[in-house]
Amino acid sequence: MARLLAIDYGKKRTGIAVTDTLKMIANGLATVETKDLEKFIVDYLAKEEVATIVVGKPTQMNGEDSENMKRIEPFFNRLKKLFPDKEVVYYDERFTSVLAHQAMLQSGIGKKARQNKGLVDKISATIILEDYLQSKR
């Protein structure tokens, strides 16, 4: 069965999460430098079956797109062209970084690990994917 892949796109780093093959559980997969993101996705999709790619859509509190959409939209459109057989969708990512920090605090992760921005990005991608899964149930 095909997995779902979520992307928390950032200017420097991007967090990636993936579901299990039953599409029930979201897990952090990796944090990659954004400049290497497309190669990472191509390589991953060559090894794993993915049905849907969920790209976090940064939205402001008033519902308007955030500044980062200028970078995300061209990436989103390239994904659609690169993988015409995959569903590529946006999903609201408001508050995911805040929720990621809260999850780290609640899990007892030490202060030094909480400062790891790559870990925050990976957890944020996982939260995006969990929320997307919830919205489909």
N, C-alpha and C positions, 0 to 999 in steps of 0.2 A: 504494500500500500504506500501511497505517496505521502510525504511529509509536508508541513507548512514551514516556511522560512520567514523570519522577521528581521528587519533591518532598522537600526536606530542610527541614521546617517548623521555624521558630524563632519565639521570642516577638516579636522586632523585625523580623528579616529572614528571608526564605526563599529557599533556593537551588533552582533548577530546571534539570533536564537533560532532554535528549530524544535519541532514537535517530534514525538515518537511516531512510529508508522501508523498507530491507531488514531493519531491526531487528538490525543487526550492530554498529554503532558508537555509543557513548554520547558525547554532547558537552554541555558546559555551555551552557545557553541564557541564563539571566538570574539576577540576584538582585533580588528585589522586596521592598518593605516588606510585611510580613505583612498589614497592614490593607488593602492593595491587591491581595492575592493572588487572591481569587475573581474579581475583574474581569479580572485578567491572564489567568487560565485560561480564562474565558469568551471573551475576545477571541482568545486563541491557538487554541482549539478551533473558533472560527468560521472561521479561516483554514486550519488544518491538520487532517488526519485523524489522530486518536489512538485506538488500540484499548484501551490499558490505561494507567491512572494508578497509579503506584507511590508510595506514601507511606511515607517512612522511619518505622519504629517504634522509638522510643528505649527500649532495654532495658538494665537494669542487668546487672552481671556475674553475678548470681545468677539471671538469667532473668526477674525481675519487671519490670513496667513502670516507667519513670522518671517523675519528677514532671511532665515536659512532656506526658505522655499526656493529662492533664486538658484541655489545649488542643487536642491533635491529634485526639482522638476525636470531638468535636463537628464539627470541620472535615471529617474523614473521612466522617462521616455526611451532612453537607451535600453533599459531592461526589457521593455515591451517589444522593442525591435530585435534584441538579442535572443529573446525567448518567446517567440510568438505562440508557442504551444502551452505556455504557462499563464495562469491568471496572475496579474500584477495589480495590487490594490493599495490604496492609501488607507491608513487608520490613524485616528487622532492620537497624538502622543503627549498631550498636555499632562503635566505633572509627573511624567515617568521618572525624570531625574530625582525629583523630590521623593517619590515613592521608593526609588532604588536606594537612596540614602537612608530612609526610614527602615527598609528591609535589612540593610546592613547593620544598622544600630540594634534592631531587635534580634538579629541572629548572633550578636555578640562578637562580631568581627572587630578586631583591634583597630585602633586609631590609624596606624600606618597603612593597613589594608584599605581602610575607608577612604584614604587619600588617593588610592589607585584609580585614576579616571577611566582607565580601560575596563576595570571591573564594574564601575558604575555604568558604562556604556553597554556592557554585556547584560547586566541586570535590567537596564532600561529596555533593551530589546526583548528580553524575556517577559517583562511586564506588558509591553505592547502586544506580544503574541498571546499571552494569557487573556488579556482583555478582548482581543480579536476572537479567540476561541469562545469566550463567554458570550460575546454578541451573536455568535452563530448557533448557540444552543437554544 
